């Protein structure tokens, strides 16, 4: 492949240029004012951690003020070649700049009617931000799946199993916290919500790095032998600045937080040795589990195949921390002559151990930021072990309740497929219904914060509401309602609610403003309209926050207003981390942009809303629940992914303004309220302005 014309990309460079004198002045003053952490060692720190912070660019703006611009027509590497980091500069990958183009804040009247005339924004009720899918990664762990990204057609676009951004996952989190600290000075936040996937593979050291960065502690972002800790930028110990301690933050559970690589319950099949593999001194050898089983669904991934004697075994690799570009080592067939002496050895590390769900929750009581437990202190003490649902009122004088919902799959649901679906067991479903009913009775506005989104992913993907493992080809052909009776899913562990029933319950809660989610690494905003046009208040919004690790590496702010006509509007804005040139966080952005340029994941995807969806071409159409029961259905889509886009998901195109590609979306979301809620708010706030 030919190298791109260097002249075409000459005007693209890392943005936020800052003079050395200004940078040092800002660094020193910011560290004194902003940093509230100590020099206490974080997880895995060496005896003498370097107490130097990496400060951000002092110019901090949201995407409503400026955007990141980069070329999107580059060629040179294939999607399964993102490990060839040394080639990035040859083809211009990762070069970006800021442009003074603001992403519009799009007014959305979907729930209230196109004829609505918006009043001036009224009383601000609350201001908060969300961040999600941080995927703090122990890149030197011996039990990863990096090799799959290189040769597996089903995994080439899956940057959760490998991306060079893995080297800098703690650094970009610290830059993000500093960015929000800067915004907080001018427009104070009432709280923050982390929407899950703090870790990449439910490891103790990954979780401690996550919390220690937010706490502003000294970080040694390496494990095992701590290779390169004295010379490699992404391995060097540093002082995190962390989040301003006046901002309380609350945590949501994600699938990566309690499943191996977000996909497999660690202890579901002890014979597979998943738990032992975390702390082993050798690299694990497993089968390519993403190869479909012959004669069944093309999307069937069976966890038991990892150690199948009938399948070739491969060493899946890890990042060599002693190399500046993070070379992947120890990969290849287990029968290769290169491994004639046995499995490759690594320095074992007990801090890599996998946490049980209960252990993961308990770690949130061991931080120096607020509140104690970060929400898990509010879990009902009579709930089952590992229950991770709770609610809180962020401001005593505002009738607004945040419902934090664990909607990830269970470790004991009997599934052998990838565990990335939405799921509520009987206890969580009963709890959610009770919380919604209580909030409605108490005349409280409500927001649900969950990791898994609803009504936006196509049937047949690993992101939709769980219907049971898709391994019942014979049953599907003969029984369209197969997911209700599938024998491989024990009755006690089947999803307690269908998506249709869930959405209808939410629509029957008119005080619900919106459902917040992460998981897909998207920034989409979708309207769930009321089924009753006479009661538009029964509609609600669905807002996703993208990954903080992968492109576009953004957070999202929410300002909620009570308008003069006693409607509610939510102004939601994406925020780029204000990385400073020459810092590890800036290198993280370079790699995030590069990977998106190469892989070109569709981050603007909206799925078909079809009444019938064929999971595989070899099977007849099967009646499946519609993606969104509140929208028109498109009939038989005829393919796994579908053909018709959901009309309620909107995007903004800025190609004509020098931004060839953006995965961001800002909006003002108008929500009508019921007469009863309006009466309560009029009494409490006689003048909404």
NUDRENMI-415035 format. One record per residue (C-alpha): chain; residue in three letters; x, y, z. Coordinates in Angstrom, 2 decimals, decimal comma, m for minus. Example, Ala and Ser with C-alpha at 12.3 -4.5 7.8 and 13.67 -1.06 7.14 Angstrom:
- mol type c1 c2 c3
- A ALA 12,30 m4,50 7,80
- A SER 13,67 m1,06 7,14
// end
This chain:
- mol type c1 c2 c3
- A UNK 0,00 0,00 0,00
- A UNK 1,29 3,42 m0,91
- A UNK 2,14 6,00 1,66
- A UNK m0,25 8,96 1,67
- A UNK 0,87 12,26 0,16
- A UNK 2,46 14,02 3,12
- A UNK 1,46 17,43 1,74
- A UNK m2,21 16,56 2,08
- A UNK m1,91 16,05 5,81
- A UNK 0,63 18,74 6,57
- A UNK m1,87 21,12 8,21
- A UNK m3,01 18,54 10,75
- A UNK m1,08 18,46 14,00
- A UNK m1,72 17,85 17,65
- A UNK m3,82 20,74 18,88
- A UNK m3,70 22,91 21,96
- A UNK m0,23 24,35 21,35
- A UNK 1,17 25,84 24,53
- A UNK 4,44 27,63 25,18
- A UNK 6,82 25,85 27,55
- A UNK 6,80 28,77 29,99
- A UNK 2,98 28,94 30,01
- A UNK 2,75 25,20 30,39
- A UNK 5,09 25,15 33,37
- A UNK 3,31 28,09 34,99
- A UNK m0,07 26,41 34,53
- A UNK 1,27 23,05 35,69
- A UNK 2,64 24,40 38,94
- A UNK m0,36 26,56 39,83
- A UNK m2,87 23,89 38,86
- A UNK m1,12 21,22 40,86
- A UNK m1,18 23,39 43,96
- A UNK m4,82 24,44 43,55
- A UNK m6,46 21,41 41,98
- A UNK m4,63 18,39 43,30
- A UNK m6,06 17,16 46,55
- A UNK m4,38 13,78 46,42
- A UNK m1,43 12,61 48,42
- A UNK 1,75 10,86 47,45
- A UNK 0,46 7,61 48,90
- A UNK 1,18 4,78 46,52
- A UNK m1,57 3,43 44,32
- A UNK m1,94 m0,26 43,49
- A UNK 1,32 m1,79 42,37
- A UNK 3,41 1,32 43,04
- A UNK 7,14 0,88 43,39
- A UNK 8,99 2,12 46,44
- A UNK 9,73 5,52 44,89
- A UNK 6,85 6,66 42,68
- A UNK 7,55 9,74 40,63
- A UNK 5,48 12,57 42,15
- A UNK 5,13 14,45 38,88
- A UNK 1,62 15,19 37,58
- A UNK 0,65 15,38 33,91
- A UNK m1,36 18,58 33,64
- A UNK m3,88 19,35 30,93
- A UNK m4,11 22,20 28,44
- A UNK m5,30 25,30 30,35
- A UNK m7,75 26,06 27,53
- A UNK m10,78 23,94 28,37
- A UNK m13,83 24,05 26,11
- A UNK m16,79 21,82 25,34
- A UNK m17,69 20,54 21,88
- A UNK m20,27 23,35 21,68
- A UNK m17,25 25,67 21,39
- A UNK m14,63 23,68 19,46
- A UNK m14,21 20,33 17,77
- A UNK m11,44 17,88 17,01
- A UNK m10,71 17,57 13,30
- A UNK m8,78 14,89 11,43
- A UNK m8,72 13,35 7,99
- A UNK m10,99 10,40 7,47
- A UNK m9,89 9,31 4,01
- A UNK m6,50 7,82 4,90
- A UNK m5,47 4,37 3,80
- A UNK m2,55 2,13 4,61
- A UNK m3,44 m0,36 7,34
- A UNK m6,29 m2,85 7,55
- A UNK m8,55 m3,11 10,60
- A UNK m6,66 m6,16 11,87
- A UNK m3,34 m4,28 11,65
- A UNK m3,86 m1,69 14,38
- A UNK m1,00 m3,33 16,29
- A UNK 1,44 m1,95 13,68
- A UNK 1,84 1,26 15,66
- A UNK 5,22 2,02 14,10
- A UNK 3,43 2,52 10,76
- A UNK 0,94 5,12 12,00
- A UNK 3,08 8,15 11,19
- A UNK 3,92 6,77 7,73
- A UNK 0,27 7,04 6,71
- A UNK m0,68 10,10 8,77
- A UNK m2,81 8,20 11,26
- A UNK m3,51 9,98 14,53
- A UNK m2,83 13,52 13,38
- A UNK m5,52 15,92 14,60
- A UNK m6,16 19,53 15,51
- A UNK m8,76 21,71 17,20
- A UNK m10,98 23,85 15,00
- A UNK m13,16 26,70 16,22
- A UNK m16,34 25,01 15,09
- A UNK m18,97 24,37 17,71
- A UNK m21,17 21,31 17,51
- A UNK m24,75 22,63 17,48
- A UNK m27,00 22,06 20,47
- A UNK m29,94 20,58 18,58
- A UNK m33,39 21,35 20,01
- A UNK m35,38 18,11 20,21
- A UNK m39,17 18,39 20,42
- A UNK m39,89 14,71 19,71
- A UNK m41,77 14,18 22,98
- A UNK m43,65 17,45 22,98
- A UNK m44,59 18,04 19,34
- A UNK m43,01 19,92 16,46
- A UNK m45,35 22,89 16,92
- A UNK m44,01 23,55 20,42
- A UNK m42,42 26,98 20,89
- A UNK m39,67 26,72 23,47
- A UNK m39,58 29,40 26,16
- A UNK m36,42 30,88 27,58
- A UNK m34,60 28,44 29,84
- A UNK m35,84 28,73 33,37
- A UNK m34,57 27,67 36,79
- A UNK m31,61 25,32 36,68
- A UNK m32,49 22,29 38,77
- A UNK m29,24 20,35 38,59
- A UNK m25,91 20,16 36,75
- A UNK m23,95 16,91 36,49
- A UNK m21,72 14,92 34,16
- A UNK m21,34 11,31 33,09
- A UNK m18,33 9,28 32,00
- A UNK m18,34 5,69 30,86
- A UNK m16,41 2,72 29,52
- A UNK m13,04 3,78 30,85
- A UNK m11,72 0,21 30,46
- A UNK m8,68 0,64 32,69
- A UNK m6,50 m2,18 31,38
- A UNK m3,72 m4,30 32,78
- A UNK m2,03 m4,56 29,39
- A UNK 0,61 m6,95 30,76
- A UNK m1,84 m9,53 32,11
- A UNK m1,23 m13,10 30,85
- A UNK m4,90 m13,89 30,02
- A UNK m5,95 m11,54 27,25
- A UNK m7,32 m12,11 23,72
- A UNK m5,12 m9,70 21,77
- A UNK m4,27 m12,16 19,00
- A UNK m7,94 m12,49 18,03
- A UNK m8,02 m8,87 16,90
- A UNK m5,31 m9,63 14,36
- A UNK m6,79 m12,63 12,57
- A UNK m10,43 m12,99 13,56
- A UNK m12,96 m11,46 11,20
- A UNK m15,52 m11,22 13,98
- A UNK m13,10 m9,32 16,24
- A UNK m11,11 m7,02 13,96
- A UNK m13,26 m4,05 14,97
- A UNK m13,35 m5,01 18,64
- A UNK m10,91 m2,60 20,24
- A UNK m11,84 m3,84 23,71
- A UNK m9,57 m6,87 23,19
- A UNK m6,73 m4,83 21,75
- A UNK m5,98 m1,20 21,04
- A UNK m2,75 0,76 21,58
- A UNK m4,87 3,10 23,71
- A UNK m4,63 0,36 26,37
- A UNK m1,19 1,70 27,24
- A UNK m2,65 5,02 28,39
- A UNK m6,01 4,17 29,97
- A UNK m5,16 5,66 33,38
- A UNK m3,68 8,81 31,86
- A UNK m6,74 9,74 29,84
- A UNK m8,95 9,22 32,91
- A UNK m6,81 11,66 34,90
- A UNK m6,93 14,20 32,06
- A UNK m10,70 13,80 31,95
- A UNK m11,04 14,47 35,67
- A UNK m8,87 17,59 35,36
- A UNK m11,00 18,76 32,45
- A UNK m14,15 18,49 34,54
- A UNK m12,41 20,25 37,44
- A UNK m11,80 23,21 35,14
- A UNK m15,43 23,31 33,98
- A UNK m16,54 22,96 37,60
- A UNK m14,85 26,24 38,53
- A UNK m17,13 28,23 36,22
- A UNK m20,29 26,13 36,34
- A UNK m20,23 23,91 39,44
- A UNK m21,34 20,31 39,12
- A UNK m23,71 18,88 41,70
- A UNK m22,45 15,32 41,13
- A UNK m20,97 12,91 38,59
- A UNK m22,09 9,48 37,37
- A UNK m19,77 6,74 36,16
- A UNK m21,84 4,51 33,87
- A UNK m19,74 1,36 34,20
- A UNK m16,92 m0,63 32,60
- A UNK m14,36 0,94 34,87
- A UNK m12,17 m2,13 34,33
- A UNK m11,42 m4,07 31,17
- A UNK m11,34 m7,52 32,76
- A UNK m12,56 m7,33 36,39
- A UNK m9,05 m7,27 37,88
- A UNK m8,21 m5,88 41,30
- A UNK m5,34 m3,74 40,01
- A UNK m7,50 m2,31 37,21
- A UNK m10,16 m1,24 39,71
- A UNK m7,59 0,23 42,12
- A UNK m5,96 2,23 39,32
- A UNK m9,40 3,58 38,41
- A UNK m10,24 4,71 41,93
- A UNK m6,73 5,87 42,76
- A UNK m6,67 8,13 39,69
- A UNK m9,98 9,72 40,71
- A UNK m8,69 10,04 44,29
- A UNK m5,55 11,83 43,06
- A UNK m3,00 9,29 44,27
- A UNK 0,42 8,29 42,95
- A UNK 0,01 5,77 40,15
- A UNK 2,34 3,13 38,79
- A UNK 0,48 2,02 35,66
- A UNK 2,30 m1,28 35,21
- A UNK 2,18 m4,77 36,66
- A UNK 4,29 m7,89 37,08
- A UNK 7,95 m6,98 36,65
- A UNK 7,06 m3,29 36,01
- A UNK 9,11 m3,26 32,84
- A UNK 9,91 0,19 31,50
- A UNK 8,82 1,99 34,66
- A UNK 11,98 4,10 34,56
- A UNK 12,00 4,95 30,86
- A UNK 8,73 4,31 28,96
- A UNK 6,17 7,11 29,10
- A UNK 3,09 4,94 29,60
- A UNK 4,86 2,89 32,29
- A UNK 6,37 5,69 34,38
- A UNK 4,89 6,34 37,83
- A UNK 3,10 9,69 38,05
- A UNK 1,00 11,76 40,42
- A UNK m2,66 11,80 39,43
- A UNK m4,49 15,08 40,01
- A UNK m7,86 13,39 40,31
- A UNK m11,36 14,76 40,66
- A UNK m12,12 17,87 42,72
- A UNK m13,22 16,47 46,08
- A UNK m16,20 18,81 46,22
- A UNK m17,82 16,80 43,41
- A UNK m19,54 13,63 44,70
- A UNK m19,47 10,77 42,21
- A UNK m21,61 7,66 41,97
- A UNK m20,86 4,32 40,35
- A UNK m22,78 2,00 38,03
- A UNK m21,81 m1,64 37,42
- A UNK m20,77 m2,61 33,87
- A UNK m20,33 m6,01 32,25
- A UNK m16,52 m5,58 32,08
- A UNK m16,51 m4,90 35,81
- A UNK m17,55 m8,45 36,70
- A UNK m16,93 m10,57 33,58
- A UNK m13,62 m11,62 32,07
- A UNK m12,98 m9,19 29,20
- A UNK m16,61 m8,17 29,69
- A UNK m17,81 m11,43 28,17
- A UNK m17,42 m14,51 30,37
- A UNK m18,27 m15,24 34,03
- A UNK m14,99 m16,15 35,67
- A UNK m16,31 m19,07 37,73
- A UNK m19,11 m20,41 35,52
- A UNK m16,99 m23,38 34,47
- A UNK m14,06 m23,92 36,88
- A UNK m12,51 m26,50 34,56
- A UNK m11,64 m23,68 32,15
- A UNK m9,25 m22,20 34,71
- A UNK m10,27 m18,59 34,14
- A UNK m9,64 m17,51 37,74
- A UNK m6,19 m19,11 37,91
- A UNK m5,20 m17,50 34,60
- A UNK m5,24 m14,01 36,12
- A UNK m2,39 m14,67 38,54
- A UNK m0,50 m17,24 36,49
- A UNK 3,19 m16,95 35,61
- A UNK 2,63 m18,14 32,05
- A UNK 0,57 m16,84 29,13
- A UNK m2,64 m18,77 28,62
- A UNK m3,29 m20,89 25,57
- A UNK m6,91 m20,98 24,39
- A UNK m8,93 m21,70 21,27
- A UNK m10,34 m19,11 18,92
- A UNK m13,74 m19,16 20,54
- A UNK m15,13 m16,69 18,02
- A UNK m15,07 m19,28 15,22
- A UNK m18,72 m20,33 14,73
- A UNK m19,79 m23,84 15,58
- A UNK m20,59 m25,80 12,43
- A UNK m24,29 m26,19 11,68
- A UNK m25,56 m23,63 14,16
- A UNK m25,99 m19,90 14,25
- A UNK m23,09 m17,90 12,78
- A UNK m23,15 m15,74 15,91
- A UNK m22,83 m18,58 18,40
- A UNK m19,84 m18,09 20,71
- A UNK m19,52 m20,88 23,23
- A UNK m17,48 m20,23 26,35
- A UNK m16,67 m23,94 26,73
- A UNK m14,79 m23,83 23,41
- A UNK m11,89 m22,00 25,05
- A UNK m10,32 m25,29 26,10
- A UNK m11,85 m27,57 23,49
- A UNK m9,42 m30,34 22,52
- A UNK m10,93 m30,28 19,04
- A UNK m9,90 m26,69 18,40
- A UNK m6,38 m25,32 17,80
- A UNK m4,93 m23,49 20,79
- A UNK m3,15 m20,15 20,59
- A UNK m1,12 m18,00 22,93
- A UNK m3,08 m14,75 22,87
- A UNK m0,33 m12,30 23,83
- A UNK 0,23 m9,21 25,94
- A UNK 1,95 m5,84 25,67
- A UNK 5,69 m5,65 26,34
- A UNK 5,98 m2,70 28,72
- A UNK 9,67 m2,26 27,96
- A UNK 8,90 m1,16 24,39
- A UNK 8,01 2,44 23,55
- A UNK 5,25 1,46 21,11
- A UNK 3,79 m1,33 23,20
- A UNK 4,83 m4,32 21,10
- A UNK 2,53 m7,34 21,43
- A UNK 4,53 m10,41 22,44
- A UNK 3,90 m14,11 23,10
- A UNK 1,38 m14,77 20,34
- A UNK 0,94 m17,71 18,01
- A UNK m0,07 m21,33 17,76
- A UNK 0,77 m23,42 20,79
- A UNK 2,27 m26,00 18,43
- A UNK 4,67 m23,51 16,87
- A UNK 8,39 m24,34 17,22
- A UNK 8,76 m20,99 18,95
- A UNK 7,00 m22,50 21,96
- A UNK 8,71 m25,88 21,96
- A UNK 9,89 m25,26 25,51
- A UNK 6,40 m24,61 26,79
- A UNK 4,18 m21,66 27,57
- A UNK 5,81 m18,20 27,56
- A UNK 6,63 m17,03 31,06
- A UNK 5,65 m13,70 32,65
- A UNK 6,10 m12,20 36,09
- A UNK 3,06 m13,25 38,09
- A UNK 1,27 m10,57 40,08
- A UNK m1,30 m11,26 42,84
- A UNK m2,81 m7,80 42,26
- A UNK m4,12 m9,05 38,93
- A UNK m6,62 m11,30 40,69
- A UNK m10,20 m11,28 39,47
- A UNK m12,73 m9,76 41,84
- A UNK m16,06 m11,28 42,70
- A UNK m19,01 m8,95 42,25
- A UNK m19,24 m8,49 46,04
- A UNK m15,51 m7,72 46,28
- A UNK m15,76 m5,20 43,44
- A UNK m18,54 m3,35 45,25
- A UNK m16,67 m3,33 48,56
- A UNK m13,62 m1,62 47,03
- A UNK m15,70 1,54 46,57
- A UNK m15,70 1,97 50,33
- A UNK m11,89 2,35 50,19
- A UNK m11,54 5,76 48,56
- A UNK m10,82 9,30 49,73
- A UNK m13,39 11,00 47,49
- A UNK m17,09 11,38 48,24
- A UNK m19,55 9,95 49,05
- A UNK m18,51 6,92 51,08
- A UNK m19,27 3,86 48,97
- A UNK m20,07 6,01 45,92
- A UNK m23,69 4,95 46,09
- A UNK m23,26 1,35 47,15
- A UNK m23,72 2,45 50,75
- A UNK m27,34 3,12 49,74
- A UNK m28,06 m0,45 48,60
- A UNK m30,85 m2,04 50,64
- A UNK m29,15 m4,24 53,24
- A UNK m31,81 m6,93 52,74
- A UNK m30,94 m7,29 49,05
- A UNK m29,19 m10,39 47,66
- A UNK m25,38 m10,51 47,86
- A UNK m23,78 m8,42 45,13
- A UNK m26,91 m6,36 44,53
- A UNK m25,74 m3,14 42,86
- A UNK m28,92 m1,05 42,52
- A UNK m29,66 2,05 44,58
- A UNK m31,21 5,50 44,31
- A UNK m30,39 8,94 45,66
- A UNK m31,62 12,54 45,67
- A UNK m28,70 14,77 44,61
- A UNK m30,23 18,01 45,97
- A UNK m32,49 18,21 48,99
- A UNK m34,46 21,14 47,59
- A UNK m35,12 19,61 44,15
- A UNK m37,63 16,75 43,65
- A UNK m35,31 14,70 41,46
- A UNK m34,32 11,07 42,06
- A UNK m31,46 9,24 40,34
- A UNK m32,12 5,50 40,00
- A UNK m28,85 3,60 39,51
- A UNK m29,72 0,27 37,92
- A UNK m27,55 m2,80 37,38
- A UNK m28,90 m4,19 34,10
- A UNK m25,97 m6,49 33,28
- A UNK m26,30 m10,25 32,98
- A UNK m25,98 m12,60 35,93
- A UNK m22,94 m14,76 36,54
- A UNK m25,23 m17,75 37,12
- A UNK m27,76 m17,35 34,30
- A UNK m26,54 m20,50 32,54
- A UNK m25,44 m18,59 29,44
- A UNK m22,39 m19,75 27,52
- A UNK m22,57 m16,86 25,09
- A UNK m20,90 m13,46 25,37
- A UNK m22,29 m11,61 28,40
- A UNK m22,89 m8,16 26,93
- A UNK m26,69 m8,11 26,94
- A UNK m29,25 m6,22 28,98
- A UNK m30,79 m8,27 31,76
- A UNK m32,87 m7,96 34,92
- A UNK m33,40 m10,85 37,28
- A UNK m36,57 m11,03 39,37
- A UNK m35,08 m9,12 42,30
- A UNK m33,79 m6,22 40,16
- A UNK m36,97 m6,04 38,11
- A UNK m39,12 m5,89 41,25
- A UNK m36,79 m3,25 42,72
- A UNK m36,95 m1,07 39,61
- A UNK m40,73 m1,19 39,46
- A UNK m40,92 m0,28 43,15
- A UNK m38,49 2,63 42,71
- A UNK m40,46 4,00 39,76
- A UNK m43,75 3,68 41,60
- A UNK m42,34 5,31 44,74
- A UNK m40,90 8,20 42,76
- A UNK m44,17 8,73 40,96
- A UNK m46,13 8,68 44,22
- A UNK m43,69 11,14 45,82
- A UNK m43,96 13,53 42,86
- A UNK m40,29 13,19 42,02
- A UNK m38,75 13,62 38,61
- A UNK m36,60 10,58 37,81
- A UNK m33,50 9,61 35,84
- A UNK m32,33 6,01 35,36
- A UNK m28,57 5,47 35,11
- A UNK m27,63 2,03 33,79
- A UNK m24,75 0,54 31,84
- A UNK m26,67 m1,33 29,12
- A UNK m28,82 0,80 26,78
- A UNK m32,29 m0,21 25,61
- A UNK m34,01 m0,14 22,27
- A UNK m31,00 0,89 20,18
- A UNK m29,21 m2,35 19,23
- A UNK m30,19 m4,83 16,55
- A UNK m31,48 m8,29 17,36
- A UNK m28,67 m10,79 16,86
- A UNK m25,92 m8,51 18,19
- A UNK m24,39 m8,85 21,63
- A UNK m25,83 m5,53 22,78
- A UNK m29,58 m6,17 22,82
- A UNK m31,90 m7,30 25,60
- A UNK m31,02 m10,88 26,52
- A UNK m33,36 m13,54 25,18
- A UNK m31,28 m16,55 26,12
- A UNK m28,33 m18,07 24,29
- A UNK m28,74 m18,17 20,52
- A UNK m27,85 m21,84 20,28
- A UNK m31,32 m23,32 19,77
- A UNK m31,46 m23,52 15,99
- A UNK m33,88 m26,43 15,97
- A UNK m36,12 m24,83 18,57
- A UNK m36,21 m21,55 16,67
- A UNK m37,33 m23,24 13,49
- A UNK m40,25 m24,88 15,24
- A UNK m41,08 m22,45 18,05
- A UNK m41,01 m18,67 17,41
- A UNK m41,34 m18,07 21,18
- A UNK m38,22 m20,14 21,87
- A UNK m36,69 m17,70 24,32
- A UNK m39,53 m18,30 26,79
- A UNK m38,89 m22,03 27,05
- A UNK m35,25 m22,50 26,08
- A UNK m34,03 m25,49 28,15
- A UNK m30,42 m24,27 28,38
- A UNK m31,54 m21,27 30,42
- A UNK m32,78 m22,29 33,90
- A UNK m36,20 m20,80 34,60
- A UNK m34,92 m18,97 37,67
- A UNK m32,32 m17,10 35,64
- A UNK m34,22 m16,10 32,51
- A UNK m34,69 m12,40 31,92
- A UNK m37,48 m11,31 34,24
- A UNK m38,90 m8,90 31,69
- A UNK m39,08 m8,52 27,96
- A UNK m37,93 m5,28 26,39
- A UNK m41,52 m4,53 25,42
- A UNK m42,71 m4,87 29,02
- A UNK m39,79 m2,81 30,30
- A UNK m40,45 0,08 27,91
- A UNK m44,16 0,02 28,65
- A UNK m43,42 0,22 32,38
- A UNK m41,15 3,20 31,78
- A UNK m43,81 4,88 29,65
- A UNK m46,32 4,34 32,44
- A UNK m44,05 6,44 34,68
- A UNK m44,65 9,98 33,36
- A UNK m42,16 11,54 35,78
- A UNK m39,27 9,65 34,13
- A UNK m37,11 12,14 32,23
- A UNK m34,48 9,87 30,70
- A UNK m32,50 6,63 30,71
- A UNK m28,70 7,13 30,70
- A UNK m26,35 4,40 29,45
- A UNK m22,86 3,58 28,24
- A UNK m21,73 0,19 26,88
- A UNK m21,92 0,77 23,11
- A UNK m19,30 3,57 23,12
- A UNK m21,81 5,81 21,30
- A UNK m23,18 9,31 21,91
- A UNK m26,66 8,76 20,48
- A UNK m29,80 10,48 21,74
- A UNK m33,11 8,74 21,13
- A UNK m36,73 9,61 21,88
- A UNK m39,08 7,01 23,32
- A UNK m42,40 8,60 22,46
- A UNK m45,59 8,10 24,43
- A UNK m47,94 5,46 23,05
- A UNK m50,81 7,82 23,94
- A UNK m50,74 11,09 22,00
- A UNK m53,09 12,63 24,59
- A UNK m50,47 12,04 27,28
- A UNK m47,10 13,09 25,78
- A UNK m45,58 13,17 29,28
- A UNK m45,36 9,38 29,08
- A UNK m42,45 9,68 26,66
- A UNK m38,84 9,71 27,87
- A UNK m35,33 10,26 26,49
- A UNK m32,51 7,78 26,06
- A UNK m28,99 9,28 26,14
- A UNK m25,77 7,34 25,62
- A UNK m22,29 8,42 26,71
- A UNK m19,35 7,23 24,62
- A UNK m16,20 5,50 25,80
- A UNK m13,59 7,55 27,63
- A UNK m10,88 5,19 26,44
- A UNK m11,71 4,68 22,74
- A UNK m12,52 7,44 20,27
- A UNK m14,09 9,93 20,80
- A UNK m12,86 9,75 24,43
- A UNK m15,60 12,08 25,64
- A UNK m17,65 12,83 28,71
- A UNK m21,16 14,30 28,71
- A UNK m22,63 17,13 30,78
- A UNK m26,30 17,54 31,71
- A UNK m27,95 20,79 32,76
- A UNK m31,61 20,31 33,65
- A UNK m33,90 23,32 33,62
- A UNK m37,47 23,93 34,76
- A UNK m38,83 26,24 32,09
- A UNK m41,29 29,07 32,53
- A UNK m44,10 26,92 31,06
- A UNK m43,22 24,12 33,53
- A UNK m41,75 21,82 30,96
- A UNK m38,30 20,40 31,59
- A UNK m35,37 20,77 29,23
- A UNK m32,10 18,87 29,41
- A UNK m29,10 20,50 27,77
- A UNK m26,58 17,72 27,18
- A UNK m23,13 18,46 25,79
- A UNK m20,13 16,30 24,92
- A UNK m16,73 17,27 26,33
- A UNK m13,30 16,36 24,94
- A UNK m10,47 15,89 27,42
- A UNK m8,21 18,94 27,27
- A UNK m4,96 17,06 26,71
- A UNK m1,68 18,98 26,75
- A UNK 0,95 18,38 24,04
- A UNK 3,67 15,94 24,97
- A UNK 1,69 14,20 27,71
- A UNK 0,66 10,54 27,77
- A UNK m2,98 11,63 27,51
- A UNK m2,18 13,40 24,23
- A UNK m0,58 10,19 22,94
- A UNK m3,74 8,37 23,99
- A UNK m5,81 10,69 21,82
- A UNK m3,44 10,21 18,90
- A UNK m3,86 6,46 19,12
- A UNK m7,63 6,71 19,63
- A UNK m7,96 8,83 16,49
- A UNK m5,63 6,52 14,57
- A UNK m7,57 3,41 15,48
- A UNK m10,83 5,03 14,42
- A UNK m9,25 6,13 11,13
- A UNK m8,12 2,56 10,48
- A UNK m11,01 0,49 11,81
- A UNK m13,73 3,06 11,02
- A UNK m16,28 1,63 13,44
- A UNK m19,71 3,04 12,68
- A UNK m20,28 5,25 15,73
- A UNK m23,33 6,85 14,12
- A UNK m25,20 3,58 13,77
- A UNK m28,94 3,38 14,34
- A UNK m30,49 m0,05 14,18
- A UNK m33,51 m1,28 12,31
- A UNK m36,83 m1,30 14,12
- A UNK m38,21 m4,45 12,54
- A UNK m41,11 m6,58 13,68
- A UNK m39,33 m9,68 12,39
- A UNK m35,59 m10,16 12,21
- A UNK m33,73 m13,04 10,60
- A UNK m30,79 m13,99 12,80
- A UNK m29,10 m15,96 10,03
- A UNK m29,59 m16,21 6,29
- A UNK m29,98 m19,99 6,58
- A UNK m33,07 m19,64 8,77
- A UNK m36,57 m18,35 8,02
- A UNK m37,71 m15,07 9,59
- A UNK m38,36 m15,56 13,29
- A UNK m40,75 m13,45 15,32
- A UNK m38,62 m11,46 17,75
- A UNK m39,58 m8,54 20,00
- A UNK m39,26 m5,24 18,18
- A UNK m36,24 m3,14 19,13
- A UNK m38,50 m0,28 20,19
- A UNK m42,19 m1,04 20,67
- A UNK m43,06 2,66 20,56
- A UNK m41,95 3,15 16,95
- A UNK m43,28 2,07 13,60
- A UNK m42,08 m1,36 12,59
- A UNK m40,46 m2,04 9,26
- A UNK m41,70 m5,58 8,68
- A UNK m39,16 m8,26 7,85
- A UNK m35,71 m6,72 7,72
- A UNK m34,37 m9,91 6,19
- A UNK m30,86 m9,66 7,56
- A UNK m29,11 m9,99 10,88
- A UNK m28,45 m6,27 11,21
- A UNK m31,55 m4,88 9,52
- A UNK m32,18 m2,36 6,79
- A UNK m34,22 0,46 8,31
- A UNK m32,74 3,04 10,66
- A UNK m34,54 4,13 13,79
- A UNK m36,01 7,57 12,97
- A UNK m35,71 8,91 16,51
- A UNK m31,89 8,80 16,61
- A UNK m30,42 12,00 15,17
- A UNK m26,91 13,07 14,15
- A UNK m25,15 16,26 13,15
- A UNK m22,92 16,47 10,08
- A UNK m20,11 19,06 10,09
- A UNK m18,19 17,97 7,01
- A UNK m18,79 21,36 5,38
- A UNK m17,18 23,11 8,37
- A UNK m13,84 21,35 8,46
- A UNK m14,79 18,41 10,67
- A UNK m14,72 15,37 8,36
- A UNK m15,90 12,99 11,08
- A UNK m17,52 13,39 14,47
- A UNK m19,15 10,86 16,78
- A UNK m20,53 13,56 19,08
- A UNK m24,04 14,89 19,60
- A UNK m25,27 17,86 21,65
- A UNK m28,95 18,53 22,21
- A UNK m31,58 20,30 24,27
- A UNK m34,21 17,69 25,12
- A UNK m37,68 18,95 25,98
- A UNK m39,86 16,87 28,26
- A UNK m43,54 17,63 28,99
- A UNK m44,78 16,93 32,50
- A UNK m48,09 15,60 33,76
- A UNK m50,66 18,07 35,16
- A UNK m50,06 16,62 38,62
- A UNK m46,31 17,15 38,44
- A UNK m46,77 20,66 37,05
- A UNK m49,00 21,51 40,00
- A UNK m46,38 20,27 42,46
- A UNK m43,61 22,26 40,79
- A UNK m45,74 25,41 40,58
- A UNK m46,32 25,21 44,31
- A UNK m42,63 24,60 45,04
- A UNK m41,26 27,05 42,48
- A UNK m43,94 29,76 41,91
- A UNK m41,57 31,44 39,48
- A UNK m39,86 28,83 37,34
- A UNK m37,40 31,40 36,07
// end
